[in-house]
Structures are given as C-alpha cells and as structure tokens.
Amino acid sequence: VQLQACGGGLVQAGGSLRLSCAASGRTVSVYTIAWFRQAPGMERVFVAGVDRYGGKVHSGSVKGRWTVSRDNTKNIMYLQMSDLKPEETAIYYCGASLLGEVVSASSRYMYWGQGTLVTVSS
C-alpha cells in the first residue's frame, strides 16, 4: 500500500489544521492506519490511529483536542487538529499496519507516507 500525507502548514498557537492521508493499493480498508509525529532530533511518536473497523485510539496528549477518522470509500484517513501548541511542531507521518489493533510502536507499521510539516507559531 502507498500512503501520501498532506495538509500541513504554518498555524498560530490555538489554531486548527486537518491532515489527510491518502492510501492506494489493494484492500486498503483492511489496514490499521495511524498518525505519528517526529520533531527534529526526536523519535517518531504515536499520535492517533484507527483500525479497519473504525476503532480509534488517541494519545493522551491530544485526546479531546484532535480526532482521527477514516473514509474507506475514499481510502483517506484524516487527523483533525485543534488548539495546536508550539511544541507540536513536527513532521507528521501516516503509517499502515496489518496487525489489526492500533498500537503505538512505530516499528509495527510497515508502510509509511512521506510526511507533512506542521509548524505552530507562538
């Protein structure tokens, strides 16, 4: 499966953005898809994910502010981000896994998009 993330940009603290991850390939709907972010010099960190049945997991740091969703008819996953903070500046990646459940370990995702940069100014 191929993934392409987009929707990043420059936003002021407190603002909102919606990221999209377009997937292509066979049976995309069976994959668990997740968002990760990676700041300069830091590890890739789990943000949110959604499994093939629509079950969602959000990290504690974004729960209540951000929402992950997917549209299997369009093979697109979204990350609606609100109340953005400067420390959330990072490259955001979407990853795909066939393991079923949403997990936070980046090593469990075998396919990755190219990433989209989100910059939050203070």
Secondary structure, DSSP 8 states (H G I E B T S, - for coil): -EEEEE--EEEETT--EEEEEEEESTTGGGSEEEEEEE-TTS--EEEEEE-TT--EEE-TTTBTTEEEEEETTTTEEEEEE-S--GGG-EEEEEEEESSSS--S-GGG--EE---EEEEEE-
